[in-house]
Structures are given as C-alpha cells and as structure tokens.
Amino acid sequence: MIVNPQLFNYRLIIGTLVIAIVVLGSYSFSSYNTLKNHEQFVQQEVNLVQNELSDMIALYDEVSVDNKELALQLQQSQSRMQIILDSLKMAKANFPLISKYKNEIAVLKQERRSLFKQIQTIQNKNNDLVEEAQHVSEKLEIQANTITMLSEENAKLESIVNEVTALKLANIDVSAIITNNTNYDVETTKAVEADNLEVCFTVQQNAFSPEGNKDIYVQILGPDNNVVSDRGAVSFGDSELIYSGKTSVNYRNKNLDVCTKINVNQKQKLKRGNYIISVFHDDFKLGSSEIILN
C-alpha cells in the first residue's frame, strides 16, 4: 500500500485543528458558565447589601430623640448609608467594591449600636425621671390635699373661735325721732317727720371676748334695699361693709348699754316702708331689728 505523505500531513493538521477547536469550545463554554455564575453571585451579593442598607435606613426613620446632638449624629449616619446605597445602584458591581461597601456597612453598624445604646441610656434616664416626677407629683398632691384639709379645719376652728369670742347683743331697739325743732327728742312713726334713727342695744358679758375699745357699726337698709345715710365703706380683709353710723364702746367684759343716733334725712326725707337695722362689730354681724315708718 502506497501512502501519500502530503495527504497524510493535511489530515493530521486538520485532525489537530478539530481537536483544538473542540477543546477551545469546551473551555469557552465552561468559562462562560463560570462567568455567568460569577455575575449571578455578584448580583446576589449586591442585592443583599442593598436590602441591608435599605433596612438600616428605614430603622433610622423609626427613631426619634429629643437630644439635638444625638439627632444630628443619627441624621449624619443615615445620610452616609443613603450615599452608599445610591453609589451601589450606579456603580458596576464587583467583588472589591462589594467588599469595600461591606466594610463600610460594618463600621456603620458599630456606629449604630453605639448611638442606639446612648439613646437607650437616655430613655432609661428619662423613664427614671418621669417615674420620679410622678412620685413627687403624688407626694405634692397628698400634701396639697392635707393642706386643703387643714385649711378647712382651721377655717372651721377660726369660725368657732370667732363665734365664741364675738360680742353678744340683746334688746336691740330702734326708734324714729324728731330732733330739729324741739328741745326734746320726740318719737314718731312718720317717715317724713323723722330726721334720726336711734338704735339702742345691750352688749352682753362674755368671758371669752377680749376687753378694750370696740368699733360698732350700724347699717340701715331702706325699703328699696339701699343703704340709708351712706357714710362710706370699711374693709376687713377680703370683705367690705357699707355703714350708716359708727360708735365706739369701751368693753370691760360686763353688760354695757349703748345708744347711738344716726341722722337719716341729710339729703332727702325718708320714704314710707320697712327699714332693717343691723349692728356689726367689725365685719361680724351681732344682730338686727326693723322698724316700719308710715
């Protein structure tokens, strides 16, 4: 058998090329699959980093603090996360870039833990202060209630003491008299004739009343319920008394008869009707009487 060397060489070369093409094709296909898997893995890593950054940013949105310095640090940390997230969306992902962003995220996580720990510490202190304030408020409320109760009791005791030590009157008598054109006082029942009202009473002995000079005020209310012969008002703390006449007595803890005349027609004649006469020591009403003038 005769073999052509040139034809054999061609066949050898072609066979070698075919083998090389097959090998290269296999290698290329394998490399393509590897690259594809690599890109998919890188994209998965990018997605994980993006999701983690988004969750961290959202977590910052839920935090609210009154401390201005901590609020500023939170805002700055959140801004850095947003910048990284935006950069990651725009940049072409690769392992070095992902590794860089993961390192930055680790730093931000540590910073977040530190900030949240400070926030928790402040919240705990605030809770303690709120609890303490509530405790103090309850104490103050109890004290206020106690003070109110004591004030009410003191007011009752003061009222009882005033009642016990107050002057006592008896035999209050009121007469309308004419004094202008006579040498003697003449009693009358006619309103147009009367120019004075004479008020007489007995200050009774009271062992609990302190001795000394006492100011006695007389108030006359006319049929129209206005004060007759208004001589002004006298104040006693928060109260005020409009009076028609005033007299002073020297009380010595014995029965004391007192009479006082009050001019009642300085401006105009009296009107017909019922007149109520009340006697006061300071602002405490001692008693009252009435007279009807025709």
Order of alpha helices (4+ residues) and beta strands (2+ residues): alpha-alpha-alpha-beta-beta-beta-beta-beta-beta-beta-beta-beta-beta
